[in-house]
Amino acid sequence: MTRFQNQVMNEIPPFDAILPTLENLTEYFANEFHRIIYETGGILTQVEASETPTRSYILHIPEEENAPSSGGTAPQKDALEDAIDAVLNTILGEGGGSST
């Protein structure tokens, strides 16, 4: 079970201290995704979240936040798969599991 599944967002840090608005949720998860993806050698350029088809919030990650620290190149397929796996494992917990 994930940390956020079947929970009242206002009772879970950091949303017990800040309102869980679309903007705040998007910024929180974008930061988490960016950290995980960057640590595995990937880059995150944009995150988009929507409440409804007409209400969306889009964050663009500045290029300098994605600059490789060792002059690396764009991530290869394996690095991208590792980044996706790391994000999913972090969200779903180390046990993973399916979301059926």
C-alpha contacts under 8 A as a table, 3 or more apart, distances in Angstrom:
res1	aa1	res2	aa2	distance
1	M	5	Q	6.61
1	M	92	L	6.60
1	M	93	G	7.21
2	T	5	Q	5.26
2	T	91	I	6.28
2	T	92	L	4.99
2	T	93	G	6.11
3	R	7	Q	7.86
3	R	91	I	7.58
3	R	92	L	7.88
4	F	7	Q	5.54
4	F	8	V	7.96
4	F	9	M	7.16
4	F	12	I	7.69
7	Q	11	E	7.72
7	Q	12	I	7.77
8	V	11	E	5.65
8	V	12	I	7.13
9	M	12	I	5.40
9	M	15	F	6.10
9	M	16	D	7.39
9	M	20	P	6.57
10	N	13	P	7.86
10	N	15	F	5.14
10	N	16	D	4.74
10	N	17	A	7.87
10	N	19	L	7.05
10	N	20	P	6.68
11	E	15	F	6.69
11	E	16	D	4.96
12	I	15	F	5.54
12	I	16	D	5.43
13	P	16	D	5.13
13	P	17	A	6.93
14	P	17	A	5.70
14	P	18	I	6.42
15	F	18	I	4.72
15	F	19	L	5.76
15	F	20	P	5.58
16	D	19	L	7.40
18	I	24	N	7.75
19	L	24	N	7.04
20	P	23	E	7.92
20	P	24	N	5.79
20	P	25	L	5.71
21	T	24	N	5.16
21	T	25	L	5.99
22	L	25	L	5.27
22	L	26	T	6.02
22	L	49	A	7.33
22	L	50	S	7.47
22	L	51	E	7.05
22	L	57	Y	7.07
23	E	26	T	5.18
23	E	27	E	6.13
23	E	57	Y	6.35
24	N	27	E	5.18
24	N	28	Y	6.07
25	L	28	Y	5.18
25	L	29	F	6.14
26	T	29	F	5.32
26	T	30	A	5.82
26	T	47	V	7.43
26	T	48	E	7.40
26	T	49	A	6.22
26	T	57	Y	7.33
26	T	59	L	7.85
27	E	30	A	5.04
27	E	31	N	6.13
27	E	59	L	7.51
28	Y	31	N	5.32
28	Y	32	E	6.38
29	F	32	E	4.92
29	F	33	F	5.93
30	A	33	F	5.06
30	A	34	H	5.89
30	A	47	V	6.15
30	A	59	L	7.80
31	N	34	H	5.07
31	N	35	R	6.13
32	E	35	R	5.26
32	E	36	I	6.30
33	F	36	I	5.26
33	F	37	I	5.92
33	F	44	L	7.72
33	F	87	V	6.38
34	H	37	I	5.21
34	H	38	Y	5.75
34	H	43	I	7.25
34	H	44	L	5.78
35	R	38	Y	5.26
35	R	39	E	6.10
36	I	39	E	5.27
36	I	40	T	6.54
36	I	83	A	6.96
36	I	86	A	6.56
36	I	87	V	6.15
37	I	40	T	5.29
37	I	41	G	6.50
37	I	42	G	5.07
37	I	43	I	6.19
37	I	44	L	6.90
37	I	83	A	4.91
37	I	84	I	7.39
37	I	86	A	7.35
37	I	87	V	7.00
38	Y	41	G	5.16
38	Y	42	G	5.04
38	Y	43	I	5.66
38	Y	44	L	7.49
38	Y	66	N	7.21
38	Y	83	A	7.93
39	E	42	G	7.35
40	T	79	A	6.69
40	T	82	D	6.61
40	T	83	A	5.42
40	T	86	A	7.72
41	G	75	P	6.36
41	G	79	A	6.20
41	G	80	L	7.85
41	G	83	A	7.32
42	G	74	A	7.61
42	G	75	P	5.54
42	G	79	A	6.45
42	G	80	L	6.05
42	G	83	A	6.24
43	I	66	N	5.64
43	I	75	P	7.69
44	L	47	V	7.85
44	L	61	I	6.68
44	L	66	N	7.08
45	T	60	H	5.81
45	T	61	I	4.78
45	T	62	P	7.16
45	T	63	E	7.53
45	T	66	N	7.80
46	Q	58	I	7.03
46	Q	59	L	5.50
46	Q	60	H	4.42
46	Q	61	I	5.61
47	V	58	I	5.75
47	V	59	L	5.21
47	V	60	H	6.66
48	E	56	S	6.89
48	E	57	Y	5.73
48	E	58	I	4.33
48	E	59	L	6.35
49	A	56	S	5.61
49	A	57	Y	5.40
49	A	58	I	6.51
50	S	53	P	6.76
50	S	54	T	7.87
50	S	55	R	5.70
50	S	56	S	4.13
50	S	57	Y	6.28
51	E	54	T	7.94
51	E	55	R	5.67
51	E	56	S	6.39
52	T	55	R	5.10
52	T	56	S	7.10
53	P	56	S	7.31
61	I	65	E	6.81
61	I	66	N	7.64
62	P	65	E	5.54
62	P	66	N	7.08
63	E	66	N	5.27
63	E	67	A	6.36
64	E	67	A	5.10
67	A	71	G	7.98
68	P	71	G	5.43
68	P	72	G	5.56
68	P	73	T	7.65
69	S	72	G	7.35
75	P	78	D	7.86
75	P	79	A	5.52
75	P	80	L	6.18
76	Q	79	A	5.29
76	Q	80	L	6.27
77	K	80	L	5.12
77	K	81	E	6.18
78	D	81	E	5.08
78	D	82	D	6.06
79	A	82	D	4.97
79	A	83	A	6.12
80	L	83	A	5.05
80	L	84	I	6.24
81	E	84	I	5.11
81	E	85	D	6.08
82	D	85	D	5.06
82	D	86	A	6.03
83	A	86	A	5.06
83	A	87	V	6.25
84	I	87	V	5.22
84	I	88	L	6.21
85	D	88	L	5.16
85	D	89	N	5.92
86	A	89	N	5.13
86	A	90	T	6.04
87	V	90	T	5.21
87	V	91	I	6.19
88	L	91	I	5.11
88	L	92	L	5.82
88	L	93	G	7.94
88	L	96	G	7.44
89	N	92	L	5.14
89	N	93	G	5.30
89	N	94	E	5.43
89	N	95	G	7.43
89	N	96	G	5.53
90	T	93	G	5.15
90	T	94	E	6.59
92	L	95	G	7.23
92	L	96	G	5.18
92	L	97	G	7.10
93	G	96	G	5.59
